């Protein structure tokens, strides 16, 4: 038996919303952390978006009442069928992991006759010293994300037929207890965004990922 506190979920969501109120963010719950439909419905009722990493999670998000426009499709193992499904339902944004995935999404969107928006996952080469090696994903030595020096050309206009590259995504791993690690990565992302916009492209989304550690004691 798993017992959840509805009020705890409401309180934690409200705390995150207050903390970031100045930038009016879309706050997304990662379904891979808990796919219980009751929990998902509760969060959707609070106005929460959903972060999914598979076609099954996308299905559960929709079953929970989430609008496709509030769903971000992330993850490193998206299959062709999963991408086609997400394109068909019209998710808000894809977080793409590589140039190859970007080309695949473009081809699938073209075949479906739809335009989609994507954010490029960049590798900022920022690793938290206290994060275990196996769950640290922000350093250059890891396999995750496009290196900073290869990102800017992906935002050039006309590079893709049915994809608009409109965002930057970064995920540093977990658990990360230090705010300084996030600030270091955000600083690099902001500098990258400035360079991209100086070349005439527009950045609509900056998607910051990573995980603070669970607080087991108050």
C-alpha positions as CSV (number, residue, x, y, z in Angstrom):
1,X,0.0,0.0,0.0
2,X,1.3,3.4,-1.0
3,X,-0.1,6.4,0.9
4,X,0.3,9.9,-0.4
5,X,-0.6,13.3,1.2
6,X,-2.6,15.4,-1.2
7,X,-1.9,18.5,0.9
8,X,1.8,17.9,0.8
9,X,1.7,17.8,-3.0
10,X,-0.4,21.0,-3.0
11,X,2.0,22.8,-0.6
12,X,5.2,21.8,-2.5
13,X,3.8,22.8,-5.8
14,X,2.6,26.1,-4.4
15,X,6.1,26.7,-2.9
16,X,7.8,26.1,-6.2
17,X,5.3,28.3,-8.0
18,X,5.9,31.2,-5.5
19,X,9.7,30.8,-5.8
20,X,9.7,31.3,-9.6
21,X,6.7,33.6,-9.8
22,X,8.8,36.4,-11.3
23,X,9.3,34.6,-14.5
24,X,5.8,33.0,-14.8
25,X,7.2,29.5,-15.6
26,X,5.4,26.3,-16.7
27,X,6.3,24.0,-13.8
28,X,6.3,20.4,-14.9
29,X,6.1,17.3,-12.8
30,X,8.3,14.4,-13.9
31,X,6.0,11.4,-14.3
32,X,8.9,9.0,-14.1
33,X,9.2,9.9,-10.4
34,X,5.6,8.8,-9.7
35,X,3.0,7.7,-12.4
36,X,0.1,7.3,-10.0
37,X,-3.0,8.7,-11.8
38,X,-4.5,10.1,-8.6
39,X,-1.3,12.1,-7.9
40,X,-1.1,13.3,-11.5
41,X,-4.8,14.4,-11.6
42,X,-4.2,16.3,-8.3
43,X,-1.2,18.2,-9.8
44,X,-3.0,18.9,-13.0
45,X,-5.9,20.4,-11.0
46,X,-3.3,22.8,-9.4
47,X,-2.2,23.9,-12.9
48,X,0.9,21.8,-13.1
49,X,2.4,20.7,-16.4
50,X,3.9,17.3,-17.1
51,X,7.3,16.1,-18.1
52,X,7.3,12.7,-19.9
53,X,10.0,10.5,-21.2
54,X,8.0,7.8,-23.0
55,X,4.8,7.2,-25.0
56,X,3.3,5.4,-22.0
57,X,4.0,8.4,-19.8
58,X,2.5,10.7,-22.4
59,X,-0.7,8.5,-22.4
60,X,-0.9,8.7,-18.6
61,X,-0.5,12.4,-18.6
62,X,-3.4,12.8,-21.1
63,X,-5.5,10.3,-19.0
64,X,-4.8,12.5,-16.0
65,X,-6.4,15.4,-17.8
66,X,-3.2,17.3,-18.7
67,X,-3.5,19.4,-21.8
68,X,-1.0,18.5,-24.6
69,X,0.0,22.1,-24.6
70,X,1.4,21.7,-21.0
71,X,3.4,18.6,-21.7
72,X,7.1,18.5,-22.4
73,X,8.6,15.4,-24.0
74,X,12.1,14.8,-22.7
75,X,14.3,11.6,-22.4
76,X,17.1,10.0,-24.2
77,X,15.4,6.9,-25.7
78,X,12.4,8.2,-27.7
79,X,11.4,5.7,-30.3
80,X,10.1,6.7,-33.8
81,X,6.5,5.6,-32.8
82,X,6.7,7.6,-29.6
83,X,7.8,10.7,-31.4
84,X,5.0,10.3,-34.0
85,X,2.5,9.9,-31.2
86,X,3.7,13.1,-29.4
87,X,3.6,15.0,-32.7
88,X,0.1,13.8,-33.4
89,X,-1.3,14.9,-30.0
90,X,0.6,18.2,-30.2
91,X,2.9,18.4,-27.1
92,X,4.2,21.8,-26.2
93,X,7.9,21.0,-26.7
94,X,10.4,18.3,-27.3
95,X,13.7,18.3,-25.5
96,X,16.1,16.9,-28.1
97,X,19.2,15.1,-27.0
98,X,21.2,15.3,-30.3
99,X,21.4,16.6,-33.8
100,X,20.3,13.1,-35.0
101,X,17.2,13.2,-32.9
102,X,16.4,16.7,-34.2
103,X,16.6,15.5,-37.8
104,X,14.3,12.5,-37.0
105,X,11.7,14.8,-35.4
106,X,11.9,17.1,-38.4
107,X,11.3,14.2,-40.8
108,X,8.4,12.8,-38.8
109,X,6.8,16.2,-38.5
110,X,7.1,16.8,-42.2
111,X,5.5,13.4,-42.9
112,X,2.6,14.4,-40.6
113,X,2.2,17.8,-42.1
114,X,2.7,19.5,-38.7
115,X,5.1,22.0,-37.2
116,X,6.7,21.3,-33.8
117,X,8.8,23.2,-31.4
118,X,12.0,21.8,-29.8
119,X,14.5,22.8,-27.2
120,X,18.1,21.6,-27.6
121,X,19.6,19.9,-24.6
122,X,23.0,21.4,-24.2
123,X,25.9,20.1,-22.1
124,X,27.1,23.1,-20.1
125,X,30.1,21.3,-18.7
126,X,29.0,22.0,-15.2
127,X,29.3,19.0,-12.7
128,X,28.4,19.2,-9.1
129,X,31.2,18.0,-6.9
130,X,28.9,16.2,-4.4
131,X,26.7,14.4,-7.0
132,X,27.4,10.7,-7.5
133,X,29.3,10.0,-10.8
134,X,26.5,7.8,-12.1
135,X,23.8,10.4,-11.7
136,X,25.8,13.5,-12.8
137,X,24.8,14.5,-16.3
138,X,26.0,18.1,-16.7
139,X,29.8,17.6,-17.2
140,X,31.6,17.3,-20.5
141,X,32.7,13.8,-19.7
142,X,29.1,12.5,-19.8
143,X,27.2,11.3,-22.8
144,X,24.3,13.8,-22.3
145,X,23.5,16.8,-24.4
146,X,25.0,18.7,-27.3
147,X,28.3,20.4,-26.5
148,X,28.1,24.2,-26.3
149,X,30.3,24.8,-29.3
150,X,27.9,22.8,-31.5
151,X,24.6,24.4,-30.4
152,X,24.4,27.7,-32.2
153,X,24.1,26.4,-35.8
154,X,21.0,24.4,-34.8
155,X,19.1,27.7,-34.3
156,X,19.8,29.1,-37.7
157,X,16.6,29.9,-39.6
158,X,15.6,27.6,-42.5
159,X,17.7,24.7,-41.2
160,X,14.7,22.4,-40.8
161,X,11.5,22.0,-42.7
162,X,8.9,21.4,-40.0
163,X,10.8,22.2,-36.7
164,X,11.2,25.4,-34.9
165,X,14.2,25.4,-32.6
166,X,13.0,27.8,-29.9
167,X,14.6,26.7,-26.6
168,X,17.6,25.6,-24.6
169,X,17.3,22.7,-22.1
170,X,19.9,21.7,-19.5
171,X,19.8,18.8,-17.0
172,X,22.6,18.5,-14.5
173,X,21.7,15.3,-12.8
174,X,20.6,14.5,-9.2
175,X,20.8,14.9,-6.3
176,X,22.2,18.5,-6.4
177,X,22.1,20.3,-3.1
178,X,24.0,23.4,-4.1
179,X,22.2,26.3,-5.7
180,X,25.6,27.5,-6.9
181,X,25.7,24.6,-9.4
182,X,22.5,25.6,-11.0
183,X,23.5,29.3,-11.1
184,X,26.8,28.3,-12.8
185,X,24.9,26.4,-15.5
186,X,22.3,29.1,-15.9
187,X,25.0,31.7,-16.4
188,X,26.4,29.7,-19.3
189,X,22.9,29.2,-20.8
190,X,22.2,32.9,-20.6
191,X,25.4,33.7,-22.4
192,X,24.6,31.1,-25.1
193,X,21.1,32.6,-25.5
194,X,22.5,36.0,-25.9
195,X,24.8,34.8,-28.7
196,X,22.0,32.9,-30.4
197,X,19.6,35.9,-30.3
198,X,22.4,38.2,-31.6
199,X,22.4,36.0,-34.7
200,X,18.7,36.7,-35.3
201,X,17.1,33.6,-33.7
202,X,14.6,33.8,-30.8
203,X,14.7,31.9,-27.5
204,X,11.2,31.2,-26.2
205,X,12.0,28.6,-23.5
206,X,14.9,28.0,-21.1
207,X,14.2,24.6,-19.5
208,X,16.3,24.0,-16.3
209,X,16.5,20.5,-15.0
210,X,18.2,18.6,-12.2
211,X,17.1,17.3,-8.8
212,X,17.4,18.7,-5.3
213,X,17.8,15.9,-2.8
214,X,14.8,14.7,-0.8
215,X,14.6,16.2,2.7
216,X,14.0,13.3,5.0
217,X,14.4,15.4,8.2
218,X,13.0,18.8,9.1
